Amino acid sequence: MKSIAAMGIALCSLLASSCSSTPAPVGGAPGLEVIEGEMPAPTDADMEGVPTDTRVRIGDRLKVDVFGVPDLSNREVAVDENGRISFPLIGTVEVAGLQPEEVSERIEQRLRGDFVRDPQVSTLVTQTTEREVTVYGSVQMPGVYPVARKSSLMTTIAKARGLGQFANSRDVVVFRTVSGQRMATLYNLEAISRGMYDDPAIYPNDVIVVGESNSRRLFDNIVSAATLVATPLTILLQNTL
């Protein structure tokens, strides 16, 4: 019991001293500006840019026509969060990541024979998801996810099916460009869930990294983990990073 109490006292002393010390440069590199608190919102210019990739995305809406079959024509379908559409007679079809003509071929294959003798299908993307956020690292399903003009960190991680088995919820880094300046902020999901600070806003083009040691390393020399419980921390990255 005495040894446990001594360890507790030593830990408290260590945290107190680290909280009162002056933050060191990020990763030992001089000249990087540190901002206490979360990063600002991006400007409209930062969020500009329509994807040139024509592949079907989660959240897209498609118009599917089967030539000569009125009941299967002019069908408006939405790509769900699993990348699938639902179509009469054949049920669900996985379409995310396919070109529209590939979607047509897949529907034709499913319809041919049992339902339509020689189906001719056309697929048109009528509404596309132009705004996305990237989530990777220690999450269940890393990937690129559609996002509205504004979401939240916890909601966006939930889209990736939540944290992975060995994720560190205290080490979540968000990268963002604001007025042309690349920034990164370290968040603690445990602190957010306990109401120690608000669930931060997430915007299109943000990149979220969960439990990634290389990203967390940016902050290692700035401040102790005890301080990170109470507030997020933002750094302005050099152009070379």
C-alpha positions, 0 to 999 in steps of 0.5 A: 500500500505504501508503494502504491501511495508513493507512486501516486504522489510521484505521478502527481508531482510529475504531472504538476511539473510538466503542466507548469513547464514551458512547451518545447518546440514541436518535434524539436523543430524550431519556428512552428507556432503553437496555438492553445485551443482548436483550429479555426474553421476553413474558408470557402476557398479552402473547401472548394474543388469538385472531385474529378473522379466519376466513380459512384460514391456513398451518398450519391443518387442514381437514375437507373433505366432498363430499356423496354421495361417500364416498371424498372425504368426511371428509378431514382436510387440512393447509395447507402452508407454501405455503398449499396443500392436497392433495386426491384427484383434483384435486391441490394447491389454494391456500387460504391467505387464503380463507374456508372457504366459498371453499375449498369453492367452489374445490374444487367448481370443480376437481371439477365435470365431469371427476370429480363431476357436481354436487359439493357441498363443505363445509369446516370449520377443525378446527385453526387457527394462533393464534400468528403473527410478522410478517416484513417488510423485505428478505426474499424473502417478507414476510408473517405466519407461524405460530409455535409458542410459541417459535422463533428469529430465524434460523428465522423469517427462513428461513420468509420464504425468507431475506434479499433480494438487497440485505438488510443482515444487520447491520440486523435489528430485532425489535419486542416488547411485554413486560408492556405495554412496547414494546421493540426490539432490533437484531441482527446475523445475521452475528454470530449465524452466527459464534457471537458470540452466541446465535440469539435467541428469537422469540415470537408477536406479534413483528415482525421488520424486515430491512434497514429504514432507519427501524428501524435509525435508532432505533439510529444515535446509540447505539453504533457498528457495531463494538459491535453485532457483539458484543452485541444492543442493546435500547431501550424505546420511547415509547408514541408510537412 
